[in-house]
Amino acid sequence: MTQLATLPGVRAERDQSIVARPGRRRRRLGPGNPIKFGAALGPVLLLVLWSIGSATGWLDPRVLSAPWTVVTTTGDLVADGRLQSNLLTSAQRAFAGLGLGILLGTVLALLSGLSRIGEAILDGPIQIKRAIPSLALLPLLILWLGIGESMKITTITLGVFVPIYIHTHNGLRTIDSRYVELAETVGLSRWEFIRRVVLPGALPGFLLGLRFAVTGAWLALVVVEQINSTSGIGYMMELARTYGQTDIIIVGLVLYGALGLLSDGAVRLIQRRALTWRRTLAD
């Protein structure tokens, strides 16, 4: 059988079966080419289904307001300035907690990822924190910090720094050891090693953690703004719940969703620009 397979005629026939037939389109593996405005396809489909359900009466307006009612309510909130004021307050809280969480998570990841002693000291407590939801710490944070801005920003920070730490630390630990050996061979200093090898190697993990972090910041914000707040999107929604104003609640939810989608899109854009040297299925 082996000898038969090695005959010229059989081998040529086998080789021809591997080559694609002329005129036949070759099947491409992988997800295919990116779809233009593909990120908006899902939200637009949801909006269409929501509109159809409201127009046909399948959705009770007392349970879920119609899209056109939400648009009218949004216009009213913008006209009297309530939406802009509450949005500004929410954005300040989210970005303050996000900035502190990114800084804390990055510093801890570098200390743990570049030092075995640092990893032994830091990684265990952070993994314990990872298993405890930040919102479960709210009772303690309220006792320690009160119900003011410090508690809200701290809660957001705790929800942000863990994904930054986890993914950045993983990026540091998965740097190819050959690069380390090459840096030692050419005699790079400690700082040059960090700048030329460590930081570029950890960048993909950091940016992946940043995607989780921006989403975590908005999720934490939703909760903390409904705890004795006097401003913010969450406060506006909680006040609307008291008076049964479903349309204002939907405005707040849509706004949170839009902010999360835009934030994630911004990070993905940074990923594509910063990681042009990588070839992936997403390209």
Sequence and secondary structure as in RCSB ss.txt:
>XXXX:A:sequence
MTQLATLPGVRAERDQSIVARPGRRRRRLGPGNPIKFGAALGPVLLLVLWSIGSATGWLDPRVLSAPWTVVTTTG
DLVADGRLQSNLLTSAQRAFAGLGLGILLGTVLALLSGLSRIGEAILDGPIQIKRAIPSLALLPLLILWLGIGES
MKITTITLGVFVPIYIHTHNGLRTIDSRYVELAETVGLSRWEFIRRVVLPGALPGFLLGLRFAVTGAWLALVVVE
QINSTSGIGYMMELARTYGQTDIIIVGLVLYGALGLLSDGAVRLIQRRALTWRRTLAD
>XXXX:A:secstr
 HHHHTSHHHHHHHHHHHS  TT      SS S  TTGGGHHHHHHHHHHHHHHHTT S TTTS  HHHHHHHHH
HHHHTTHHHHHHHHHHHHHHHHHHHHHHHHHHHHHHHHS HHHHHHHHHHHHHHHHS GGGGHHHHHHHHTTSHH
HHHHHHHHHHHHHHHHHHHHHHHTS HHHHHHHHHHT  HHHHIIIIIHHHHHHHHHHHHHHHHHHHHHHHHHHT
TSS SSSHHHHHHHHHHTT HHHHHHHHHHHHHHHHHHHHHHHHHHHHHTTT   TT 
